[in-house]
Amino acid sequence: TIWTKYFLRSRGRLMKEPPIFNEGPDCFIQQPLDETSEINSIKYGTEPLNEDTEVTGPMALYLYASIDQEDTNWRVTLSDVDESGLKRYVLTEDWLKASHRAIDEDKSEICCPWHPHTENESLVPGKVYDYVIALAPRSHVFKTGHRIEIDIASMDNTTGGLHICSSKTTLHKVHHDPEYASYLVLPIIPETQYHGCVGIRKDRGMLENGPEIRSRKRIR
């Protein structure tokens, strides 16, 4: 497995290259349900893939964000977008309450943060916090010409599993600059290459664009 980082960038881009300059945060506002039924979000997508790309295993969004209230929900959805850009196949989604962002480092693994959910830690409005939001493991092949896309919101409308937003209108800012570089980590499975009768497989368990793993199980 090659743990590969896709950085959130300006203009809704999802790229392997990290930000070099301060691109400024992206924003969305979510009103409470008693004011609107509209779900606002921000999407980030790759360019059309130039080869079939397999992902197998756990995934996670390492997010730097701020809000103007004391709490919110973060809902993250990973999708496969076809060549036309019109059809989306939702692969996996998950969510995290901002006040329950704490992680037990001893029990966490790469892309598998362990949130104990034992304490409610309110946020300071306007302060940038880092979140590790795990996505349920999946095995999927993104076909050539398709795009990888993530959607970040604060509520959903899933039947039987509604995660509602704050009771207050909340401004959400997603940061992606050199100091606060948000990124998605995917478990890419490399192809096996054969030379003659000898099968040569690329290294497994590597990190493609950054060698270090710091505390909170964030891949640097």
C-alpha positions, -999 to 999 in steps of 0.1 A, spaced: 0 0 0 12 35 -9 -4 60 15 -9 89 -9 -18 125 1 -41 146 -20 -40 182 -9 -70 204 -8 -62 234 -30 -79 266 -42 -107 265 -68 -118 231 -56 -87 213 -67 -75 180 -51 -38 176 -59 -7 157 -49 13 189 -48 11 208 -15 2 245 -14 32 268 -16 15 302 -11 -13 313 11 -44 305 -10 -69 317 15 -96 295 31 -127 282 13 -160 289 31 -196 277 34 -224 288 56 -249 264 70 -282 276 84 -302 255 109 -331 233 98 -357 257 111 -345 282 85 -336 261 55 -336 226 41 -306 234 18 -273 216 26 -243 237 17 -208 222 12 -174 225 -5 -162 200 -31 -126 192 -41 -117 170 -71 -87 157 -90 -81 162 -126 -92 132 -148 -70 103 -139 -45 92 -165 -46 55 -154 -68 31 -134 -62 38 -97 -71 12 -70 -77 22 -34 -81 -5 -8 -82 0 29 -89 28 54 -90 64 44 -90 97 62 -93 135 58 -67 155 77 -85 188 80 -75 223 92 -107 243 97 -123 271 118 -159 281 125 -175 312 141 -194 292 167 -185 268 195 -193 235 177 -204 220 145 -204 186 127 -180 177 98 -194 153 72 -170 140 46 -181 121 15 -157 104 -10 -171 99 -46 -161 86 -80 -170 110 -107 -173 98 -143 -159 113 -175 -189 135 -180 -187 150 -145 -225 144 -141 -226 109 -125 -212 104 -90 -209 71 -72 -206 76 -34 -179 52 -21 -179 61 16 -187 89 40 -184 96 77 -187 124 101 -171 139 133 -185 163 158 -160 191 162 -161 191 200 -153 154 200 -121 158 179 -98 145 207 -78 114 197 -63 86 218 -29 83 201 -20 49 216 -51 33 200 -49 52 167 -33 40 134 -27 57 101 -61 67 87 -78 50 117 -80 77 145 -95 65 178 -119 91 191 -128 83 227 -159 105 228 -156 110 265 -153 148 267 -170 177 250 -143 203 241 -159 235 228 -141 254 201 -129 290 203 -147 308 174 -122 318 147 -94 295 159 -80 270 134 -82 234 147 -70 202 131 -93 172 127 -87 136 116 -119 123 101 -118 86 92 -137 72 62 -149 36 63 -125 12 44 -134 5 8 -119 -13 -22 -125 5 -54 -109 11 -88 -112 46 -102 -112 42 -140 -90 62 -164 -107 95 -170 -127 95 -138 -120 119 -109 -116 115 -72 -139 139 -53 -145 147 -17 -175 168 -3 -172 186 30 -205 196 48 -219 200 82 -251 180 79 -267 153 57 -301 141 47 -295 104 48 -327 85 56 -325 70 91 -291 85 98 -296 123 98 -267 143 112 -281 178 118 -261 210 119 -258 235 147 -289 253 159 -271 285 149 -261 297 115 -224 287 112 -196 299 90 -172 271 82 -137 279 68 -115 251 53 -78 261 53 -52 250 27 -20 269 29 16 260 38 9 264 76 -25 247 75 -22 221 47 -54 200 47 -52 167 28 -69 134 20 -50 102 25 -58 72 2 -44 37 3 -32 33 -33 -25 -2 -44 3 -2 -71 2 -24 -101 24 -55 -103 51 -51 -129 65 -82 -146 99 -84 -163 103 -118 -181 94 -145 -156 101 -125 -125 73 -105 -109 86 -72 -95 62 -54 -72 65 -19 -61 72 -13 -24 43 -17 0 35 4 30 52 35 16 42 71 19 43 86 -15 47 123 -7 61 127 28 82 103 49 72 112 85 43 103 107 38 126 136 16 124 167 -22 123 163 -13 98 135 -12 126 110 9 119 79 34 147 72 
